[in-house]
Amino acid sequence: RSDDHFLVNTDGPLTVKQIGVNSLSYRVPAWRPVEKAITFAREIDASNSRIYFAPVTPDGVGEAIPITDAVSDSAFQWTRDGSKLAIADSSNAVLYLGGPTLVFRELKILDSSDFSEIAMLRDNIIAYFWSPDGTKIAYVSIPDGRGNLRWTLFDIESGVRTPLVDFVPSSDQMTMFQFFDQYAYSHCLWSPDSQFLVFAGTLSEQAVTASYSAHPGHTGIHVFVMDTGRTLSVEPIATGTLGFWSPI
């Protein structure tokens, strides 16, 4: 694993260039969707880093603007319109189903105009996903010691958190969660209308908030579609280990 960052220019002859950013204090850089700019982190000391926002040109990274400080292994995600930035912070490794899993204790939402904090929550977060309309975040957490994960919906404007469903993910789904910030921009768990979520695993028989209709024969690992609207329902749609929505 290297701390170098590279810019690959596909406009014309393919070129690969180092951009003068060196850091191992976070997971992956995040492009802001509406302009050629990235979010990245640099080490302050052995356990802390500073997050920056900077324009990118074919010549490299421009002047970097400091956004906020964080602990190592922070993870960032922009909304599709680039109006908000979510930063998962305060991470540590915990055991889940016998293996180490990175958990974030804090999630901050920043306004892109001045990078002021507009919302914040604390939980044991494994992965989080912006809705396409940028109004809410669905996140996966470890709620207890029984091996379940939990989907929760976080409304940015109101600050209300709504537990959705407890489940055990498929191994493929868990891998996706562990690298969620790398998958999020290309593999969408949200439907384009920001109402439905798709995921794979086995539903818990206890602590399920979203209504679930029993379906004879539907045992084991399935792909589920969950309605996060007023009905809060979850239904199996197929046998499988992973599912994604078409982006449009």
Secondary structure, 3 states (H helix, E strand, C coil): CCCEEEEEECCCCCEEEEEEEECCCECCCEECCCCCEEEEEEECCCCEEEEEEEEEECCEECCCEEEEEEECCEEEEECCCCCEEEEEEEEEEEEECCEEEEEEEEEEEEECCCCCEEEEEEEEEEEEEECCCCCEEEEEECCCCCCCEEEEEEECCCCCEEEEEEEEECHHHHHHHHCHHHHCCCCECECCCCCEEEEEEEECCCCCCCEECCCCCCCCCEEEEEECCCCCEEEEEEECCCCCECCC
